[in-house]
């Protein structure tokens, strides 16, 4: 009698796992739902098994989701201690240091660095930040939109821009940014514009990162060890 009940329960669990995997492949179920469907003895080994590659359409649909603004804001103190913040910050600081060197803006490389990293919209830096974080990419993008704009003000205030040709686009941008320091309305408009542009760039980077991970869902060794340890303790990633 007990053997028959055990067989029925095992069969029910097997069907539940198959249904959960099929929903996950089509983007209709979250990884958490897939873990719930598996018995505890199999959750421990889940991190060691490479996920099945899913199709383009399923990965595209699964890369979209609701943005939890409150949760992202709560995680900001943690995010600013990760490489998602320090790597683009280092790139911005290095560009400012290079840009204020005597004669740097007179060279093509110096102008290219300032134009790519500091001048709005700061797509490159915001994109790097968004790609390096799993959440809050929009938030980091907005932050670096403002940081890079501040960097352009530093370069424009320190460097003698009169040495540049009047038609030089980098010099024109820097001169306009510095001139807006005396106009609070124009400065507020600039800050709003660079922040919004950074938010969109960061959000796009976050989506693109989720899409790439969905197309090639191969967890790293460190992630596998971390997930396995959490699951053995009866928890799991949240």
C-alpha positions in Angstrom: 0.0 0.0 0.0 2.7 2.5 1.0 4.8 1.4 -2.0 1.9 2.4 -4.3 1.5 5.8 -2.6 5.3 6.4 -2.9 5.2 5.5 -6.6 2.3 7.9 -7.2 4.1 10.7 -5.3 7.3 10.1 -7.3 5.3 10.2 -10.6 3.6 13.4 -9.6 6.9 15.1 -8.7 8.3 13.9 -12.1 5.4 15.4 -14.0 5.6 18.6 -12.0 9.3 19.0 -12.8 8.8 18.4 -16.5 6.0 21.0 -16.7 8.1 23.5 -14.8 11.0 23.0 -17.2 8.8 23.4 -20.3 7.4 26.6 -18.9 10.9 27.9 -18.1 12.0 27.1 -21.7 9.2 29.2 -23.0 9.9 32.1 -20.6 6.6 31.5 -18.7 8.1 30.4 -15.5 10.9 31.8 -13.3 14.0 29.9 -12.2 12.5 30.0 -8.6 9.4 28.1 -9.8 11.6 25.5 -11.4 13.5 25.1 -8.1 10.3 24.7 -6.1 9.1 21.9 -8.5 12.3 19.9 -7.8 12.6 17.9 -4.6 15.2 19.1 -2.0 17.6 16.3 -2.8 17.8 17.5 -6.4 18.0 21.2 -5.6 21.5 20.7 -4.2 22.8 19.4 -7.6 20.9 22.0 -9.7 23.8 24.5 -9.7 26.2 21.9 -11.1 24.0 21.1 -14.1 24.3 23.3 -17.1 20.9 24.8 -18.0 19.4 23.9 -21.4 19.9 26.5 -24.1 16.6 28.2 -25.0 15.4 29.7 -28.3 15.8 33.3 -29.4 12.1 34.2 -29.0 11.9 32.7 -25.5 15.1 34.5 -24.5 13.9 37.7 -26.0 10.6 37.5 -24.1 12.2 36.4 -20.9 14.7 39.3 -20.9 11.8 41.7 -20.2 10.3 42.2 -16.8 8.9 44.6 -14.3 11.3 47.1 -12.7 11.2 47.1 -8.9 12.2 50.7 -8.2 12.1 50.3 -4.4 14.1 47.1 -4.4 16.7 48.6 -6.7 17.1 51.7 -4.5 17.5 49.5 -1.5 20.4 47.7 -3.2 22.2 50.9 -4.2 24.5 50.8 -1.1 25.6 47.3 -2.2 25.9 48.1 -5.9 28.2 51.1 -5.4 30.7 48.7 -3.7 30.9 46.4 -6.7 32.8 46.5 -10.0 29.7 47.7 -11.7 30.3 51.1 -10.1 34.1 51.1 -9.7 35.0 50.1 -13.3 33.1 52.9 -15.1 34.1 55.3 -12.3 37.8 54.5 -12.9 37.3 55.0 -16.7 35.7 58.4 -16.0 38.4 59.5 -13.6 41.2 58.3 -15.9 39.6 60.3 -18.8 39.4 63.4 -16.7 43.1 63.1 -15.7 44.1 62.6 -19.3 41.9 65.5 -20.5 43.4 68.1 -18.1 47.0 67.3 -19.1 48.6 70.2 -21.1 48.1 69.8 -24.8 46.0 66.6 -24.4 43.0 68.0 -26.1 45.1 69.1 -29.0 45.6 65.5 -30.0 43.1 63.2 -31.7 43.3 60.5 -29.0 42.7 63.0 -26.2 39.6 64.5 -28.0 38.3 61.0 -28.8 38.6 59.9 -25.1 36.8 63.0 -23.8 34.2 62.8 -26.5 33.5 59.1 -25.9 33.5 59.0 -22.1 32.6 62.5 -20.8 30.5 64.3 -23.3 26.7 63.7 -23.2 25.1 61.4 -23.8 27.5 59.2 -21.8 26.3 56.0 -23.5 29.6 54.1 -23.2 30.1 54.5 -19.4 26.4 53.9 -18.7 26.4 50.8 -20.9 29.5 49.4 -19.1 27.8 49.9 -15.7 24.6 48.3 -16.8 26.3 45.3 -18.2 28.2 44.6 -15.0 25.2 44.6 -12.7 22.3 42.2 -12.4 19.9 44.8 -11.1 19.6 48.5 -10.9 21.2 49.1 -14.3 18.9 52.0 -15.0 19.9 53.6 -11.7 23.7 53.3 -12.4 23.2 54.7 -15.9 21.5 57.8 -14.5 24.3 58.2 -11.9 27.0 58.0 -14.4 25.2 60.4 -16.7 25.7 63.0 -14.0 29.2 61.9 -13.0 30.5 62.1 -16.6 28.9 65.5 -17.0 30.7 66.7 -13.9 33.9 65.3 -15.4 33.3 67.4 -18.5 32.9 70.5 -16.4 36.2 69.8 -14.6 38.1 69.4 -18.0 36.4 72.4 -19.5 37.2 74.6 -16.4 40.9 73.5 -16.2 41.9 73.4 -19.9 42.5 76.5 -22.0 39.8 75.9 -24.6 40.9 79.0 -26.6 43.7 76.9 -28.0 41.2 74.7 -29.8 39.7 75.6 -33.2 36.4 77.3 -33.0 34.8 74.6 -35.1 36.1 71.8 -32.9 33.1 69.9 -31.5 34.8 68.8 -28.3 35.8 72.4 -27.5 32.3 73.7 -28.3 30.7 71.2 -26.0 33.0 71.9 -23.2 32.7 75.7 -23.6 28.9 75.4 -23.6 28.9 73.2 -20.5 31.1 75.6 -18.6 29.1 78.6 -19.6 25.9 76.9 -18.2 27.5 77.0 -14.7 26.4 80.6 -14.6 22.8 79.8 -15.6 21.1 77.6 -13.1 18.2 76.9 -15.4 20.5 75.8 -18.2 22.5 73.7 -15.8 19.4 72.0 -14.4 18.3 71.2 -17.9 21.7 69.7 -18.7 21.7 67.6 -15.6 18.2 66.4 -16.3 19.1 65.5 -19.9 22.3 63.6 -19.1 20.5 61.7 -16.3 17.6 60.6 -18.5 20.0 59.6 -21.3 22.1 57.6 -18.8 19.0 55.9 -17.4 17.9 54.8 -20.9 21.5 53.6 -21.7 21.8 51.7 -18.4 18.4 50.1 -18.8 19.2 49.0 -22.4 22.5 47.5 -21.1 20.6 45.7 -18.3 18.1 44.2 -20.8 20.9 43.2 -23.2 22.8 41.5 -20.4 19.7 39.5 -19.4 19.1 38.6 -23.1 22.7 37.3 -23.5 22.5 35.3 -20.2 19.2 33.8 -21.4 20.7 32.8 -24.7 23.7 31.2 -23.1 22.6 30.3 -19.6 26.0 28.9 -18.4 26.5 29.7 -14.7 30.0 30.5 -13.6 31.8 28.2 -11.2 31.5 30.7 -8.4 27.8 31.2 -8.9 27.3 27.4 -8.9 29.1 27.0 -5.6 27.2 29.9 -4.1 23.8 28.6 -5.2 24.6 25.1 -4.1 25.7 26.3 -0.6 22.6 28.4 -0.2 20.3 25.5 -1.3 22.0 23.0 1.0 21.2 25.4 3.9 17.6 25.2 2.9 17.6 28.7 1.3 18.2 29.5 -2.3 18.8 32.6 -4.3 16.3 35.4 -4.0 
